[in-house]
Amino acid sequence: MSATADLHAMGQSIWLDNITRDMLNEGTIKDFIDTMSVTGLTSNPSIFQKAIAGSREYDDSIKTHLEAGLTGESLFFELAIEDLPPGL
């Protein structure tokens, strides 16, 4: 059993504090859940800004939301919600 599985078995919740759309689309998050007992995800605006700046994965979605009139906090929340994996 891995160290993270041992921690999970003892009731410790293991959270990942660095999520990006690339990690979601490539299956990295699912792999962390399946193999490392990750049970939660968290982010914040600075982590999210780094994810957006470091990837082209968000460009189409940003463009769509801007065309719909979203800006600032509303745009941020729409993008963040899109990155929530189903079932978590």
C-alpha positions in Angstrom: 0.0 0.0 0.0 1.3 3.5 -0.8 2.0 6.1 1.8 -0.9 8.2 0.6 -3.2 5.1 0.7 -2.1 4.5 4.3 -2.9 8.1 5.2 -6.3 7.8 3.5 -7.0 4.6 5.4 -6.3 6.4 8.7 -8.9 9.1 7.8 -6.6 11.8 6.3 -8.0 13.7 3.4 -5.4 14.3 0.7 -6.0 17.4 -1.3 -4.3 18.7 -4.5 -3.6 22.4 -4.4 -2.7 22.8 -8.0 -5.2 22.0 -10.7 -5.1 23.0 -14.3 -7.4 22.2 -17.3 -4.5 20.4 -18.9 -4.3 18.1 -15.8 -8.1 17.4 -16.1 -8.0 16.8 -19.9 -5.0 14.6 -19.8 -6.3 12.4 -17.0 -3.7 13.5 -14.4 -6.3 14.4 -11.8 -8.1 11.1 -12.3 -4.8 9.2 -11.9 -4.1 11.1 -8.7 -7.5 10.1 -7.4 -7.1 6.5 -8.5 -3.5 5.9 -7.4 -2.7 8.4 -4.7 -6.0 8.6 -2.8 -6.6 12.3 -3.6 -10.0 13.2 -2.2 -10.2 16.9 -2.8 -9.0 19.7 -5.0 -8.5 23.4 -4.2 -7.3 26.4 -6.0 -7.2 30.2 -5.6 -7.0 33.1 -8.0 -3.2 33.2 -8.1 -2.9 29.5 -8.9 -5.7 29.8 -11.4 -4.0 32.8 -13.1 -0.8 30.8 -13.4 -2.8 27.9 -15.0 -4.4 30.3 -17.5 -1.1 32.0 -18.3 0.7 28.8 -18.8 -1.8 27.1 -21.1 -3.8 27.7 -24.3 -6.5 25.4 -22.9 -8.5 28.3 -21.5 -8.4 30.6 -24.6 -11.6 29.4 -26.3 -13.6 29.4 -23.1 -12.4 32.9 -22.2 -13.3 34.2 -25.6 -16.8 32.7 -25.4 -17.4 34.2 -21.9 -16.0 37.6 -22.9 -18.3 37.6 -25.9 -21.2 36.9 -23.5 -20.3 39.9 -21.5 -18.6 38.3 -18.5 -15.6 40.0 -17.0 -13.7 40.0 -13.7 -15.0 37.8 -10.9 -17.9 36.4 -13.0 -15.5 35.3 -15.7 -13.2 33.7 -13.1 -16.0 31.7 -11.5 -17.3 30.4 -14.8 -13.8 29.2 -15.8 -13.2 27.7 -12.4 -16.6 25.9 -12.4 -15.7 24.4 -15.9 -12.6 22.9 -14.3 -14.5 21.0 -11.5 -14.2 17.3 -12.2 -17.6 15.5 -12.2 -18.2 13.4 -9.0 -15.7 15.2 -6.9 
